[in-house]
Amino acid sequence: MLIRYPAEPEGVIRAGVLHCREGAMVSPRQEQSLLPMWETDVEDKEVEDRYQLLIGRERWGSCLADCRLTGMMYMALRYRQPPWQLMLGTIGELLDKGPRFVYTGAGESSRKLLRCCRQVTAEIHCFSGFVRLDVAADGVLVGKAPLQHNCGDLVALSLARRNPGQPLALLSPTGNWFVANGNVAPLTGPDYSQVEDQELRQAWLAYYRTQFVPERNNPRHAARFIPQRYWAWMNEGQELAEKKYNSGR
């Protein structure tokens, strides 16, 4: 019998316990199946009773509800291709070795899973600072970000907190988002893909150029703060590329 679980932290944790302790076959709900008649759900009462019985026997069963573990699963689910097997393996490591073993990345699965989580967190942090906002004709702030992971809503919320009271749209390859009054939702309204405030961009470049000191040109140091893979997308990216070319480094 295949047990389906939702793409959310609690569902992954429940599926991981059943998989690691009973050997149950588990799969995310969104994946297709050839034999749907042989499926059940992690939230079914019979499966829920089995889960509760299992964690009652586990030494670290109470740690499965720890916010740090659910946070790991939450960020891992935002990875460009959620690492389902790593998440299940991490649950098994916690059951066998304890939470400290997992949170320090001592196990193979937990170490790789933490690396995925850090990549998502780093992308949210970078784009929260690197996105330049244009102003649409209707007053909506519009930002564009070449995101690799499924974290556009979190980036949009972070940008909106810096501009309270103004609606904001974020466009990205992984989805478009709209924030208003602190609420974020998929963008379904106007097309903001062509919005570009050239005057604002030129003003930003003028400011950036006034801050540059030729005698202190250090492209390697600049790339630590603004990774080179983002230069082609940012307003000041061409400036950074020219400075690197001229420096010969």
TAKANOR-V677472 format. One record per helix or strand of 2 or more residues. SS is the DSSP state (~ for helix, > for strand). FROM is the first residue (numbers start at 0). TO is the last residue. If there is no record, write none. Layout:
SS&FROM&TO  SS&FROM&TO
This chain:
>&1&4  ~&8&21  >&24&27  ~&35&37  >&38&40  ~&44&56  ~&60&64  ~&66&76  ~&83&96  ~&98&102  ~&107&129  >&133&134  >&140&144  ~&151&160  >&167&171  >&176&179  >&182&185  ~&197&209  ~&213&215  ~&218&224  ~&227&229  ~&236&246
